[in-house]
Amino acid sequence: MSDLVSMLAAESVSVAELERIHLVFRDGPTFEADAIFAMRQLDSGLAWRAATLLRRLAQDGRLGDDSLVRIAESADEVTHWIARLNLCQLFSVAGCPRSARESLFPFLEAACAEKRVLVRAWAVSAYATFADDPRYRRGVLEMIRKAKKERAKAMMARLRHIRVPRGLPDAAHSPP
């Protein structure tokens, strides 16, 4: 078990302690890989701690495409709602490499159907980053239209931050 897994598996780890771990270890050569490993190894009720660290790395612009692909490929393993929320926020900030979108799509689809509006809102935001891909553009626009019908303040707030560029190709109108 890695040192990071041991730290995150402690009985009580506050968000402030997670921030301290992030600040102390973020420059380490294996921190990114260790956080991904921890997210996959920790019990579902604790995986949110590693997902939070990964989100912070994304916010700092420190997650490379290889790591984003690995996170996307294992996103479905994450079941706790706080961990799912953090991954949606991560992909909303960092986007998802085209090569991993097929892997991440089922996770985002499930998150868009989550009972908690905060998770749904961030899932729509993450899914919106797929809008530049003709295979997903129609689905993105449909999901945004559906989300606009919700009255929840969290959803309305997230929707104000989503910008889907006009004039991008649509799969229905793309040449074969």
N, C-alpha and C positions, 0 to 999 in steps of 0.2 A: 504494500500500500504506500502510495506517495505521501510525502510530508503534507502536501496541500490537502489531500483526501483526509488525512488525520486531523488537520486543523478544522476543516469544514464539517467533520463528523462529530465534533465536540458537542456536548449536550446543549449548550447555549452559545450561539454566535449571533451577535446583533448586526444590524446594517452598518453601524459605525465601525464595528470590527472588520466587516467585509471591506469597507472603504480603506481602512488601514492596511489590510492584506494587499489590496489592489495597489495602493501607493508604494508599499515597500517592495513588492515582488514583480510589478508590471514590466520592469526592464530586464528581468531574468530571461535567459535564453530558452528556458523550457516552460515558462509560466503559461503561455498560450496552450501548449499541448497538455500540461498538467491540469489546467482548468477543464479542458474538454474531457480528459480522462476522468476527472472527479465527477463531472456531471453525469457521466455514464455509469460510474461505480457506486455513487451514493444512493441510499434509499430514496424513493420518490419524494418523501417528505423533506428531504435535505438537499435534493438536487438543485433547488432554487438558489442555493447559496453559490454554487459554481456557475449557474446560469447568470446570476447577478454579476459575477466577476467578468464573465465573457461579454455581457452587455456593456460593462464599463470599458473594457478593452475596445469594443466597437465604437463607443462614444469618443474614445481617444484616437481613433483611426489606426489602431494597432493590430487589427485582425486581418491577416492576409487571405487571399482567395482559397488557398489550400485549407486553412482552418475553417473558413466559412462553408466550404464543401463538406468537411467532416462534421461540422455542427448540423448542417442541413440533412445529411444522411442519417444522423442519429436523433433528430428532433422528435420523431414519433415515439421514441423511448421515454420521453419526458411526459409525465402524467400529472404532476402537481400543478395547480392553476397558476401559482406564482412563478414557477419555472417556465411555464408556457408563456405567461405574460412577458417575462424577461427575454425569451427567445423572439417573440413577436417584436418587441422593442428593438432588439439587436438587429433583426433583419430590416426593420423600418429605417434604421439609421445607416446600416452598412450596405443594404441591398443584398441580393443573392446572385452569385455568379450564374450565368446562363447554364453552365454544365450541371448545376445542382438544383435547378428549379423543379425538375420533375420529381426529385426526391423530397423537396420541401413542400410542394403543392398539397399533398394529402394532410400534412400537419396544419397548414394554414386553412385549408378547407374545414377541417374539424374545429380549429380555433375560431373561425368565423361563425360557427354554430354553437359555441360555448354559451352556457347560461349567464356567465358573468360579462356584463357589458364592457368592462374595461379590457378584458382579453379580446372580445370581438372587435372593439375599436382599434386596438393595436394590430390585430390580425389583418383587418382591412387595410390599414396603413402599410403593413409589410407587403401584402399582396399587391398593393398599388405600385410597388417598385418593379413589378413584372410587366407593366404597361408598355414598355419599349419592345416587347417580344410579341410578334403577331399571333403566336399560339395562345397567348394568355390575355391579350388586350380586351377582347370582347367580354371575357369572364370578369376581368378587373372592373370594367365599366358597369357591368350588371351588378356586381357586388357593391359598388359605390352607390348605384341607384337604390338598391335594397337598403343599404345603410342609411341613406338620407331619409328614409321613411321612419326611422326610429326617432323617438323623442328624447332619449336619454342624453343628458348633458355631456357625458364623457364621449359618446359617439359624435355628437355635433362638434365638440371641441376638436377631436382628431380629424374629422372631415375638413375642417377649416385649414388644416396643414397639408392636406393631400393635393398635389398638383399633378395632373395627368396631362402631358403635353398633347396639344392638338396636332393633327396632321400625321400621326404615326400610322403605319400600315395596319390594316385589320385583316385577320386571317381569312375572312369571308371574301375579301376583295384582293387578296394577294395573288400574283401569278403562280401557276402550279410549279 
